[in-house]
Amino acid sequence: MAMAIYLLQVIQERFIFILSKIKKKVMGLLDQVNKNKIIENSNEVKVSLTKQELEVILGTLKNSNFKGEVVEVLYNLVLKMQNSYLSFPPENDK
């Protein structure tokens, strides 16, 4: 009986050891995947602008002329800025 308990303890210790090795491998792989995601998105920059700053930029763009080759890119940029501007809570005019 004592031998059986001893064998079960040895098996349990080895099982825990193997699980810890597997966990380290999985965590390493997850870390590599996350690093690759960061590298893939590194060409995107997050910028925080105030409502007033967005008003100035959008107003300036509204009164400007642009060549045809940049119109589509500019349209998408203005759309993003407009959505950011509209996300601000409305001001109460008193």
N, C-alpha and C positions, 0 to 999 in steps of 0.2 A: 504494500500500500504506500509506504514512504517513497519507494522508487517511482511509482506512478505520479505522485505529487511532484517529485523532483523533476521528472520528465516534462510534466505540464508547465512547470515554472520556466524551464529552459526553452520550451517551445514558445511560451508567452513572451519571454525576453527577446528571442530571435524575431518573432512576429512584430514586436514593437520597433525593433531595430530596422527591419525591412520597411515598415510603414514610414518611419522617419526619413529613410533614404528616398522613398518614393515621393514623400511630401516635398523634400528639398528639390528634387528634379522637377516636379510639377510647378513649384513656385518659381524656379529659375526659368522655365519655359514661359510662364505667365509674364514674368518680368521682361523677357525678350519681346513678347508680343506687344506689351504696353510701350516699350521703347520704340518699336517700329511704328506704332500708331502716332506717337509724338513726332517722330521724324516725318511721317507722311503729312501731318498737319502743320509742319513748321513754316510753311509758306503763307500762313494765315496769321494776321495780327489782330488782337482785340484792342479796341480803343473806346474809351469812355468820354463822351461829350455831354456838356450841359445842354439844356433846351435852347438857351440863348446862342451857344456856339453853333448848334444845328441850324437855327434860324438864319444866322449870318452866312453860313456856307450855302444853304439851300437858296437864299435870296440872291447871293452872288452868282450861283450857277444859273438861276432863272433868267438873269439879265445878261448872260454871256452867249457867245456864238461858238460853235464847235464844228470841226470837220467831220465828214461822214464816217470815217473809219473808227472814230471813238464814240459814236453816238450810242451804239448798243451797250458797250461797257459802261459808259456814263449813265445810261438809263438804269441799268441794274444797280449801280452805285447810289444813284439818287433814290431809287426805290428803297434800298436798305436804310438810308438815312431818314427818309420820310417815315418809314415804319418805326424807327427808333424815336423820331420826334412825336409821332402819334401815341407812343407808349407812355408818354408823360401824362400825369393827371391834368385835366383841364383847369385853367386858372379861373377863379371867380372874379368877374369884373364888377366892382362895386363903385 
